[in-house]
Amino acid sequence: SSGINAEYGGRRWFIGSDDLVFPTSVGVAMRTIWVIILGSCFTSYLTSMVHKQCTHPALVLFYLATATGLITLVLVVELMIVVVSMRGGIMQVEKRRMMPTILHFRLFLYFLEIGLCVFGTYWCFVEVGCTKDVVLPVRLVVVSNWVLIALTLIGVIVVFDPFGGYTDKSLNDKLWEKRFKCWCCCIGSHESNHSAFEDLARIFAPQFANVDLVASDVAVGLMIVSQQQSVASYKRRTLNEMSFESECERFNFDIRANREIFHDVSYFSTYALGAYGWPLFMYIHPVTGCLNLCQECSLFGSTDNAGTATCHSNHIALKKLSGLEDNDILYTNFSSNIYSPAFYVAVDHAKQVIIITVRGTLSLQDVITDMICEAEEIPGNPGLLAHRGMVFSASNILNTLQADRVLEHAFQKYPEFSLIVLGHSLGAGTATLLSFLLRAQYPEVKCFAYGPPGGLLSQSAYEESKKFVVSTVVNKEFATRLSLNSVTQMRDDVLHAIQTNHRPKWKLTMDHVLSVLRIRPYGNISQDEECPLIVRSFDGVAEEEDAAPTRLFPPGKILFLHKNDAEPQCCSYDSHSYDVLLAPNDVFDFIPVAPEMLTDHMPWTLVTLLRELQPLDLAAGSHV
């Protein structure tokens, strides 16, 4: 059969029967050039006296004729693949039912091509016996054919699903666990990692257990949803078209306490930037970054407590990004693992505070921590639930601080100072939960969460967090809107978009690319008659309804930096076009699909915008 997630040779693949238009078209273009070259050589060989100068003229004639004929046949078959792959919408797989038969025949021709390439390589590189005007064009064709064969083989390996033979639904969790282990094989096989993979499988297996989709189907579905969100009738569902008078409250800068809060939010944001170390410094300074880091010391010179050169370069970058000096940095731990994000502890003498800063997502281990998003009770806070991965991360950081007596030594040296915990993205969520854990010993702890995850705290935990957490969210950034509930809603929107749009995938992709390049505006997305959703069948297991997950929210008082222009432009951050609003926690339950969802989440965007929005006449001596 030829389902969306194509079955071929008894296996399932990470590719659909309508995904072959663009890659096969490249092969068609290359083989058209080869046919012209070989045809010209064959004609020239027959009509001239060149064959008299060849050692084996009959062999040369046979090769040129066979190569021209075989490549022409492959060209015709690949044109058939392109034509069939272009038929029908994503769900209209019956229009592509001939694809497996054509692919079987193409596989047979693939082995013939390899044999012809071996023969051609021997003749034109080893046993030449002919003039250059015949040999050189053949060499060009042979080399390029080997390249195309190698690329095809690599493509097959990439789209092959080694676990595609499972048909028993009871093994679906194990299937996804094996997939996560395969995709994350580079991070090791510690016992904690194994437990994390089990958690990931349990969370994500139900989301995709019965839906027969591949990555390109989801990508095109997101394109459709993005275009639908740009239509006025659909925009009313998004946060940016809600009535902010009823949903949000304008942040009143006339109140001095509010102005001081905003000043502190802006002031401490640079510490969150510094936690990303040398990778962020090199990204911001791609030309001069390496030289600037090496001016203070060699990357391969002295080391810190972790004993690695990378940690030392992180230390230097931390100082340059945050403005801290060596004596201000009390502790650094830039190594990260699952449930153990990087963090550092510093002192700010001007504000008289000890600062714990947790880094955001920067490694594969951090991504896994982000994805383990089920609810877990916060230790020492009965009835308060939070994001499991970040609860474990906060607990591990607290254990490290206690084992090394970091805060104890810091407050012995600075007994009058207060404590602040902050971070960006994953770091914001972990910092919030670390603040919960520290409140028993440091009841006056404050937390600044920059771009926090949306699925972080239960409603009761959110209400408690408003006492000591201030969050900052920029416009359309995705992290604060990301939760298990919003991902489920987005999945349903994507499935509906795919079911109700019968345009071929290649046309939808081209339209989206042309609109992004502003060559052609978005067209109207009409809804066709809904196609039945193709589901994956399992052997002898009835469907079960999964229990709804606990709804989780972003933390604390939320400062929402909302762009108020009607036509937002990607990567444009004019401070005059932003409003500062106090937002409730339940308005961030919808994910806008737009380029700004990524750029608005970047830490340098937030830091730059906070500096520009800060009132100029605010007194410098604000207090936390």
Disulfide bonds with the S-S distance in Angstrom:
Cys54-Cys130 1.85
